[in-house]
Amino acid sequence: MNMRKDLQRLVALCWFSVAFVAAFANDGIYYTSGNQLLPLVETDIHVWREVLTLSWGEDRTADVDVYYAYYNPGKERTVLMGFEADPPMYMDSLDLNGAHPGISDFTVTMNNKPLLVFTSIVRADTLFVSNGKVQALDLSQYEIDEARSGGYLWNPQINDGVSIAFVYHFNTTFKPGFNIVRHHYRYRMSDSAYSYYQLDYKLSPALRWAKGKIGDFTLRIKTRDVPLHFMMKDSVFQRSVKPTVTGTGKWRRRTIMSGNGSDNDLMDVVEVFLRNATIEYKVTDFRPGSELRIFSADCTETSVISMPTDYCAFRYNLLYDYPLTSRMYRIVRNLPFAYRGYVFKTEALARFFGTRWWYVPDPDYRATLESLTPEERECLKLFEERAKSLIRH
């Protein structure tokens, strides 16, 4: 492996990712993105199988579980492996151990044995591995700059700063043949004015392993505490792949406008609705066509990200102060119950939600506040308070 070329590719990827996030964020907050486990030094080991399982809930915290089956064609060897985490947009405090502020519960096991994981902050503009070791910054010499930029640290001794990246690294001993690595962490999803959550996961670093592909790849997304309604870039698999849904759910392909509504901003997506369900994609000889990008389907009615449907905007962000009609109030108030399949008795609500693509009625569901999450109940409470001054009949 040519490490310098890989670093250049990584830097290019990061710049592309940052540019895309900046265009999509629209005054939101970018926390970080997920990433593959990757070799930080040269290796001839390849990824025979990967199962990536994602789940998240109303708290906008994503659980990432990854099962890897690696194949080592040679003798036993130790490989320095790592997990590169993008810095957040803002950072209020600096962990002197180098841990990322948006990531928690980071664990790795290999062949059923837990591995010791080290966290480091490194210079983003240098080759941070030298002689098989990660070149970590001495964080006692740095502090957060006045702007609290998550990707930048200030050194008062030299009156200068440095761009940074976060690296979780550990040594792995691969026996000949198959080796099983399990990996888990949680991270705070990004958000924006037009999207309640955004989950990014970098798939391309898997190509740094031998053979430059994943022999057998599975993407699994499952619900946690709430129904999920989201979109995913359809270019991930480079070819048409039909997923399977277990439980109550549905999916469809769409083309949406990702920016100002011009034809140049068209994006092909898969729209998914899940309620107590799992959606699963399976691909062999997988080479990702793009990084994985998942975001809430707030824009689903208009097809334009920068023009979200009124009821979704009120439901999630309570953004607007213009007059709220009593009809819109009733729609917003009942949205979390509609996601759970409540069969409405009021003709206007039954007609409205009955024409929503994602609506799946459940005659057994009873619409009670207790059936909602604490976050949803708090959201409705805030909405009720705002609505008092906004409703116009």
Beta strands, then each sheet from edge to edge (+ up, - down):
strand 1: 34-35
strand 2: 38-39
strand 3: 46-56
strand 4: 61-72
strand 5: 77-85
strand 6: 103-110
strand 7: 113-114
strand 8: 118-123
strand 9: 129-130
strand 10: 133-134
strand 11: 143-144
strand 12: 152-155
strand 13: 160-174
strand 14: 177-188
strand 15: 190-192
strand 16: 195-202
strand 17: 214-223
strand 18: 228-233
strand 19: 244-257
strand 20: 266-286
strand 21: 292-296
strand 22: 324-325
strand 23: 391-392
sheet 1: 1+ 16+ 15-
sheet 2: 1+ 16+ 21- 18+ 20- 17+ 3+ 4- 14+ 6- 7+
sheet 3: 1+ 16+ 21- 18+ 20- 19+
sheet 4: 2+ 5- 13+ 8-
sheet 5: 2+ 5- 13+ 12- 11+
sheet 6: 9+ 10-
sheet 7: 22+ 23+
end
